[in-house]
Amino acid sequence: MGFTTGDFPPVDTSTFLHQPLRERVRALALHWVEYGFGSPRIIAATYVAKILFLWLFVGAVIITATSGVGWFWQVDQWWNQPIVYQKAIIWTMLLETIGVAGSWGPIAGKFKPMTGGILFWARPGTIRLRPWEWVPGTAGDTRTVLDVVLYLGLVASLAVALVLPGTVTPALAAVLPGNTSGLVQTPAVVAAIVFLVLAGLRDKTIAVASRIEQYLPALVFFAVLSFTDMIIALKLLIVVVWVGAGVSKFGRHFVNVIPPMLSNTPFWPPRWLKRSLYRDFPHDIRPSRLAHFLAHVMGMTVEIAAPLVLLFSQNFWVTLAAVVVMVGFHLFIISTFPLAVPLEWNTLFSYAAIFLFLGFPASAGYGLADISSPWLLAGLVAALAFFPVLGNLRPDKVSFLPSMRQYAGNWASALWTFTPGAEKKLDAIIRPTKNQVEQLQQMGYPAEIAEITMQQTIAWRSMHSQGRGLFSVLYRSVPDIESRTVREGEFACNSVIGFNFGDGHLHDERLIRALQTRCHFAPGEFVVVWVESQPIHSAFQEYKVIDASLGVIERGRWRVADAVAAQPWLPDGPIPIDVRWKREGSEPVPDVTNSVRLPRKRNERVAG
């Protein structure tokens, strides 16, 4: 892999696309082992430059210039100033809300333009996805002038909160009598909260993109809590995020994340180490023992243990060691350039570990016992834990980000399939971009190269646990699969709503229904296989087959243990599938494996 040249899969472009799907997935998965996406290193360097210039330099200049804490290069004077941390959160949230932080650029499937976000959400007529149908005043799936006003109001209120000087509160003066920079002004923060809630109730895409599950609680803490309580609450918030993500890595999914994630790392590790993450490359590319160690010890255990040490430690050196561990943890994630590219978020959390636990350690009066009321502590814990607990028990009710399942591999996911030429119907959507193969062609890629590039994403999906199940359902439920175009749902979603972060709830049947009202697919032209995250107490994942014209036409499940035991390209055939329901009148699909169980009668629910 060169700085300006990538490593394209070593395939014959004139014949590769005519090969069976299973063979294409195998070839591209094996290529991913050593090269990942194969992107030139200049792309990763662009992301590094974006963090250093936009998030760090521009952010530091704005924050210090508007807060009275010294010049931006005088880090020793401002690193532990409360208003700096508050504005760092607001600055990061502003970048996320505009669309120039997470899910930005070519690694996230945005080629031309590289920004989604504001280009979609400030434009009437684009697709809007409401989170709950029961909320009054949110009907419809088209962005209106009201939606644009609410969105721009959110952006403006965050910008105002960022640039206004701070105010010194009595609670702050009592604890830090020498502080003159103060805290962010409450009215601007309250305005941001109001706009975020109103915009989020009408469009869950904006809510998820702004990382509402983490930044909204922080804004509320800024607005309503006294200074000491605010610091303790912010500590609880970040620990819940860390520990929640660690707990979500229990089970069989996460170990399947580590090898493809590290294989996509552009600057390290060497190819021999990438291969060592797999059992027996190229014959068996299931995770190796080394991958299991990295997942369950260096990943899950560290993400649970170190934050708990930070929360309860009264010893400076122990706290310092735990801070170093967590900063290293986030820098490691940044170095892998995961496909959702949440690099600013990880950088913020690195700073948060330093600010909260070294700047305001428990031994200095900022421990759990120093909160003003045990009832407040209990309420904070209950409120912060509510969505992670509910989301792990009922993932169909809570998206994976509020469930704190970052990087866990236990995601709602989908594969989209189109009959020849049907994908072009997506051009009827109002959006500032085109389908990704067309974006690549606009950048000068030949059509075959653009198509193979996008097929690398479905090979990447096959290397994760849910991918084996999705392909198994696809082979069983779509008899003409070899003639269809297959797309990775997360990437395709980016081109129609301007954002995705691995959250399949953004491209479930509600998005498919919105696409159908605009594109008018005939029955069978656009068929989606979609799967929900695995509940923490279940051994199964539930899937749906969605025909854009007909709606959900099949429901079923597979055992997660069967999915993780299979090779990505399913050389032994589809894993066992338990079909639980089929739409009345839908034709039965011929069985392609003895392990697939079809319903005895149409619409009859089959016992587990």
Buried (B, 14 or more C-beta within 10 A) or exposed (E): BEEEEBBBBEBEBEEBBEBEBBEBBBBBBBBBBBBBBBBBBBBBBBBBEBBEEBBBEBBBEBBBEBBBBBEBEEEEBBBBBBBBBBBBBBBBBBBBBBBBBBBBBBBBBBBBEBBBBBBBBBBEBBBBBBBEEEEEEBEEBBBEEEBBBBBBBBBBBBBBBBBBEBEBBEBBBEBBEEBEBBBBBBEBBBBBBBBBBBBBBBBBBBBBBBBBBBBBBBBBBBBBBBBBBBBBBBBBBBBBBBBBBBBBBBBBBBBBBBBBBBBBBBEEBEEEEBBBBBBEBEEEBBBBEBBBEBBBEEBBEBBBBBBBBBBBBEEEEEBBBBBEBBBBBBEBBBBBBBBBBBBBBBBBBBBBBBBBBBBBBBEEEBBBEEBEEEEBBEEBBEBBBEBBBBBBBBBEEBBBBBBBBBBBBBBBBBBBBBBEEBBEBBEEBBBBBBBBBBBBBEEEBEEBBBBBBBBBBBBBBBBBBBBBBBBBBBBBBBEEBEEBBBBBBBBBBBBBBBBBBBBBBBBBBBBBEBBBEBBEBEEBBBBBBBBBBBBBEEBBBBBBBBBBBBEBBBBBBBBBEBBBBBBBBBEEBBBBBBBBBBBEEBEEBEEBBEBBBBBEEEEEEBEE
